[in-house]
Amino acid sequence: MQEIAPGLYRITISLSFGLDSVHTFAAVESGRVTLFDTGPDVPPSLLIYEDALARIGRSVADVERIFVTHFHVDHCGLAGRIKEISGAEIRISEIEYEAAALTFQGHRQTDLIREFWRQHGVDTRTIDAVCAVLNGFTFATAPFTTDLFLTDNETIAVGGRSFRVLSTPGHTRGHVCFYLPEEQILLAGDNILPHITPNLSPNLSCPSFLPLENFIRSLERIEDLPVRMVYPAHGEPFPDLKGRVAQIKRHHVERTAITLEHVTLNPRTARDISGRIFGDDLSAFDNGLAVNETYAHLMQLEKEGLIEQTQKNEMIFFKKT
């Protein structure tokens, strides 16, 4: 645990999948604790919180509020468990909570994912392997309920300071960041990361959502904020928000151009195009993410009229117009 401003702490939780760790944040005031994200619902996470909060004379039972950037296991998996212990209120954007509610009600997103990947040329073995990982994510997410939603641009007082909620869709449809204007700190979640770009995937419950277009708009929304330091959920903090935004925007312009190069007059699946861009020496899970990322760029190219979809034998192909 590291104090990044008076009464505001960064807590780092190790992950056993994908990225090495996730950073969450705790604001302390008058004996009460507010968390920004929580990490996954696995035993080490709860122990980390108990140990970290004990160092400042607090415990998980003192958690009063939990603010969630988005509904991914490494960001809110433990929220329901902490609520059981402390009675904390949980606030999340309404769009993200709709996704959470479907998961908690037993609606299997993996069924949608299986069909999506099958249509786009992913082999059954890879689909089975990735869905096994995704099912594990579900087990590491404790169910929770709330009717307290975060709304764009609202200002909330916490820990003797105020912060603004900023809607930043892209990585997910309802992702939010938290901006602390007095300290000029941005708690960025997965919206902007220092060394990698967040994965962009289609929202299978809302097929019209364009992840790449929304992600770029979200970056443009935050790039001129007066920010002294960006605290991402993964990786180390960094000061140059505007410069990092420019890097990421250039990256996606280049990636979109590369994607277009691999779309020909002969129809190809998203998996075929993805393999040509990223190669095939990837784990099953990374292959799935690569197909999703490729598809996000294909969606954008299709919207711009540069490519079009065709269907054959219940599979989807892309070709140049």
N, C-alpha and C positions, 0 to 999 in steps of 0.2 A: 504494500500500500504506500502511495506517495501523495503528500499534500501538494496540490497544484495551485491553490489559492487558500486564503484563510477559511478553514472549515469546509473545504472542498477537496475530496480525495479521489485519486484514481486507484482502482483495485484491478489487478491483473489475474485472470483465471486461465489456467492451462486447458487446452482442448485436446481431445484424443482423436480428432478427425480434421481433415483439411488444414486450416491455419493453426499455428502453434498456440495462440492464445487470443483471448478477447479482453478488452478493457471495459470496465463499467465504472460508474462514478457515484460517490456518496457525498451528500451535503448534510451537515450536522448543525442543528440549532436547538437550544433549550432541551437537550436530552433526546431529541427525536431525530430520526435519520430518513432522508429521502434518497432513493436510488434512481439512477438513470441506467436502465438495462440491468440484467441480472446474471447472464451466463446460463448454461444448461442445467437441467435437473438431474445432476449426478452427485453422489455423496461427497466427492472432493470439493465441489463448489460451495456447498453449505458450510463445510469445515473451514474453507478459506475465508468466508464472510465472518464466521464466529471468531476466528483468530484475528482477522484484520480489525474488526470493530472492537474487540476486547482491548486492543492496543490504545484505543482512545476512550475507553471506559463505556463502551456501548455493546449491544448485542443485536442479533437478528430480531429479537422480540421488540426492539425499539424502532423498527422500520415502520414509518407512518404512511409513506407514499412511494409508489413505483411508477416512473415514467418510462415508456417503452418506445424505442425508435422504430422498430418494425417486428413483425411476427416471423422471426427465424429462431431456431432452437438456441443458438449461441447468444441470443440477445434477450429472450424472455422465457426460456425454458424453466427457470427456477422461480418465476414470478408467482405462480400459483402456490408453490410450496411455502414461500416466504409469507404469502397472505394467510395461509393456514396457521402459521406460527404467531404472526404479529397482528393480524387483522388489517394489514395495510390496504389502502385503496390502490387500484391499478388504473392508470390512464394510458390510453393508446388511441391512435386515430381510428375513426369508425370503419374506414375501409379495411385496415389491418385486422380489426376485431371481427369483422365479417368472415375473414379467412380463418381466424382462430376458431370461431364458433362452429364453422363447418367441420373443421378437424376434430373438435371436441365432441361433436355430435355423431362422429363415426363416418362422415363422408370421406371416402378414400381418394385423396388427391392422387395417390399412386395409380389409380385406375385411369384417370385422365392423362397422367404422364405416360403410362404404358401405351395408350392409344396414340398420343402425340408422337412419341418417338418411333413407334411402328410405322406411322404414316410417312415419317421423314427419313426412313431407311436405316434406323438403328437395329442391329441384330438382337435376337431374343436373349442370347446369353448376356450381353451388355445390359439390356433392360432389366433382366432379373437381378443382376449384381447391383445396379444402381438403386433399384427399388428396395432391395434389402437394406441398403444404407439409409435410405429415406425413412423406412419404417423404424429404424433405430432412432432417428431424430424424433419421431413421434413419441417414442417411449421416454425420451429425455426432455419432454415438455409437459409439465404439470398443468392440468386444466385450470382455467380461472374464468370468472365472470366479472363483468363491469358494465355500468351504464354511464361511465365518466370518460368522455372522449376528448382527445386533444384536437383543437381546432386551429387552423392556420392563422398565424399572426397574433394569437392570444398571448398575453403577458401574465406570468404566474410568479408569485412570490415564494421563495424557498431559501432557507438557510441564510436569512438576512440580506438576500439579494433577489433580483428579479431576472427572469429569463423569458425569451420569446420562443414560441413554437414556430418552426418554419417547415412548411410542407415541401418535401423534396422527393417526389416520385421518380422512379427510374429503376433502381435496384429492386424495389418492390413498388407496388402501386400506391401504397399509403405511407411510405417512409417519411419520417420527420427528423429534423435536427433541432438542437437546442442552443440558442445564442444568448450569451451573458454579456450585455452591452457594457456594464460598468467595468468588468475585467477584460473585455474584448476577447472573450474565449468562445470558441465554437466547439460544442460536443457534436461531432459530425456523424456518429454511427458508421454506417457503411456508405454514406453518400460520396465521401472523398477520402481516399487512402493514400499514404505517402509513396508507396513503391509499386503497387499494383492497382488495377482498376476493378471495381466491384463487378461481379458477374451480372450480366443483363439477360433475363430470361422472359419468355412470354408469360402472360398471366392467363392461364387456361380457363379461368372462370370469367375472364373479361377479354375475349380475343381481340377486341378493337384497341386495347391499350398498346401503345407504341413505346416500349421501354427505352430505346435509344433516343428518340426525340424528346421524351420526358426527362431523361437523365441529363441531356445537354441543357435543356431549359433550367433544370434545377441547379446545375453548376453555374449557369449565367445569373441565376437569382442570388447566389451567395457570394460570387467572386468579388464584389465591391464592398462587402461588409467591412467595417473597421475591425480587423481581427489581429490581435497580438500573437495568438497561438491557436492552432487547430489541434484538437485532441480526437483522433480517429478511434474507432473501435478495434482496429488491428494495426499494428505498427506503432512507431514512435511519433510524438507530436512534432509539428513543423510550423514555421511562422509564415511562409510565403504562400498564402492561399491563392492569390491571383496567378502567381507563376505556375502553381500546380494545376489549377484549372486549365490554363493555356496548354500545358503538356498533355493533359487528358483529352482535351478537345482535338489537338493535333493527332493524337494516337487514334481516335475514332474516325477521323477523316481518312487517315491512312488505311485503317482496317476496313472501312467501307469500300475504299478503292480496290483493295486487295480482294475483297469478297466479290466485287463486280468482275474482276479479271477472271475469276474462276467460274463465272456463270457464262455459258456459251449458248449458241443456238440449239445445241443438243441438250435436252432436259437432264438435269441432275438433281439428286435429292440434297437436302440440307446436310445429311451425314456425309455424302460424297464430297460436297464442297468443304465441309468442316475438316475432313481428313486431309484434303489438299492444302489447307491453310495451316492447321495445327500439327499435321502428321498423325500417325497411328500408334506411336509409342507412348500412349497415355494409359493411365488406369481407367477402369470402367467408369468410375465416378467422374473423372476429369473429361472423359470422352462425352459423357452426358452434358456437362457444363459447356464444353466446346460446341456441341450441336446447338444448345440453347443460345449461346452468344452469337454464333453464325446466323441463326434464324432471326435474332433481333436486328442484325444488319440487313438481312434479306427483306424483312418487313419494311424497313426504311427505303430500300431501293425499289421495292414494289410500289410504295406510296408515291415515290418520285417518278414512276412510270418508266423506269429503266429496265425492269425485269417483269415477268409475269409467271403466275402459277399455271401448271397443267396437272391433270390427274390421270392416273392409269392404274388399274388393278388396286384401287383403294389406297394408292400411295400418291404423295404430292411431290411434284418436280418443279424446278425453276429453270427458266431459260430467258435469254435476252429478248427484248421486244423488237 
